[in-house]
Amino acid sequence: MLNDNKEKLPNNENEKRERRLMIANAAALTIVFAAIALFMTFGKRPNVSYEENRNLEKPPVFTWEEYWKGNVTEQFGKYYNDTVPLRSTWKLVISEFRGHLGIKYDGGVTIVGKLPVIDEPDDPKNTSTPNAPDNSNPNIPAVVIPKPENSIPAVVIPPKPGEQNNSPNSQYGEVSGRVMVLNDGRAFLLFKDADGAAEFGAGVMNSAKEQLPDLNVYSLIPPTAVSFYLPEKYAELSDSERAYIDRSNALMKNVTAIDAYSALEAHTSEDIYFKTDHHWTQLGAYYAAEEFAEAAGVPFDELSQYERREIPNFVGKMYAMSEYDAKVKDNPETFVYYVPRGEHSAVYYDRDLQNPREHSYFYGQDELIEPTDFYLTYMNSNWEIVHISGGAQNGRKLMILKNSYGNALAPNLFNSFEDVWVVDINWNDIDLTEFAKQNGITDLLYCVSTFQYINANE
């Protein structure tokens, strides 16, 4: 009996030890999960994603009416999921983990699901360029364009088929497609055409010509990198941008179509598109601007007359759009831009043509919020109206109505016109017809890339 008891004592001690370990493990896990829960609840939540170039969801405004409809709970869920504390850090960790699993498909090519492309941030109404000095100059007159309630907008944008569109200057759509990442880190969007999109874009420009019959109106539709760098074996995965452009150009009435596609096609061995961003480079925009200048009959500087500048280690928006593919991050590129000869004063206005302030068209590297903002912030901004006093004394005054692709195009034309006005087609609150008349605009150039009028999230 004594021997039996002696044998049981160690077993009892082991059981006690196991219980203590279980309690300790449970306590440790409880502390860890409680800490995570507290961090997720009370940690600082971001309000902007610079990698994705968009404002994140905002917290809901509580009202009993919205609460009983269920909208508050739904909006809070969106806000909670979209603004996780340390959001960018978590995405980077996940990206690094996935990128080094060693799983390769067909030579390293990756295709990322169906993603909406965020060309520009959420409406930054009543805000100016991030980092722009708030140095309103009282000596620069604000441009006042009267806009009564019943005024006719410069561009009467037709509605989507079967829908009503009451916002003439709203962003109509975003590209709906997927991202392809090649083994060398080049990433681009697979183009998805949509019924009525090209017709819609042509209608915008035809409407402008009807309202401003004395102006020279031009359309320049930049293709994206997929047109020139998609491997032939994957051709069926992307619709033809060339067909989209040709369809739109064929529908234009008294509008001069600029063949940017052919101009770019002749230079595909050069760096005409970023590898890590969904925009063309200024070099690509230069070749398209050259084609436009020839059609417009204005002087155009040789590239040798520009000052070439470089910023190393650029990784653009395709890193976020590819769901943080490690191949994109691991293959940074040099951000190259060209400063035109001469002194060109640039005056920035808010979207309603108020708050004028002087600043170079090219922002300094120390003024950028994030490296991924190089394209959208370094050259102009999507959020303001910019007036540049050009270097030509030819009486020609150009207004560029553009989406983000126009940012790199504009400086190539500073010495071709007497005045250049750069206006984002999505972000302006003015009557563009009156604006063109009051400022003596002689030439109107639409620089709107293929994805501007594509329906989002089909």
URPEDA-V529594 format. One record per backbone hydrogen bond with DSSP energy under -1.0 kcal/mol. NH is the residue of the N-H (numbers start at 1). CO is the residue of the C=O. If there is no record, write none. Layout:
nh = (NH:NH)
co = (CO:CO)
//
This chain:
nh = (5:6:7:8:9:12:13:14:15:16:17:18:19:20:21:22:23:24:25:26:27:28:29:30:31:32:33:34:35:36:37:38:39:40:41:42:43:49:54:56:67:68:69:70:71:74:75:76:77:78:79:80:81:82:83:87:90:91:92:93:94:95:96:97:98:99:101:109:110:112:115:117:119:127:132:135:137:140:143:151:157:163:170:173:177:179:180:181:182:185:187:188:190:197:200:201:202:203:204:205:206:207:208:209:210:211:212:215:216:218:219:220:227:228:229:230:234:235:237:238:239:244:245:246:247:248:249:250:251:252:256:258:260:263:264:265:266:267:270:272:274:281:285:286:287:288:289:290:291:292:293:294:295:296:297:298:305:306:307:309:311:314:318:319:321:322:323:324:329:330:331:333:335:337:339:347:348:349:350:353:357:359:363:367:368:373:374:377:378:379:380:385:386:387:388:389:390:391:392:398:399:400:401:402:403:406:407:410:412:413:416:418:419:420:421:422:423:425:429:432:435:436:437:438:439:440:441:442:443:444:445:446:447:450:452)
co = (1:2:3:4:5:8:9:10:11:12:13:14:15:16:17:18:19:20:21:22:23:24:25:26:27:28:29:30:31:32:33:34:35:36:37:38:39:54:49:47:63:64:65:67:66:70:71:72:73:74:75:76:77:78:79:84:86:87:88:89:90:91:92:93:94:95:98:105:181:179:177:175:117:124:129:133:356:137:353:148:155:160:167:452:115:112:188:110:186:182:275:180:178:194:196:197:198:199:200:201:202:203:204:205:206:207:208:212:442:444:256:446:224:225:225:226:231:232:234:235:191:240:241:242:243:244:245:246:248:249:217:219:258:259:260:261:262:264:267:270:279:272:281:282:283:284:285:286:287:288:289:290:291:292:293:293:302:303:339:337:335:333:276:316:317:318:320:319:325:326:328:314:311:309:307:387:357:385:354:350:348:346:378:364:365:370:371:373:374:375:361:349:422:347:420:345:418:414:417:419:443:421:445:423:447:403:404:406:409:410:413:396:396:388:398:386:400:402:351:430:431:432:433:434:435:437:436:397:397:216:399:218:401:222:449)
//
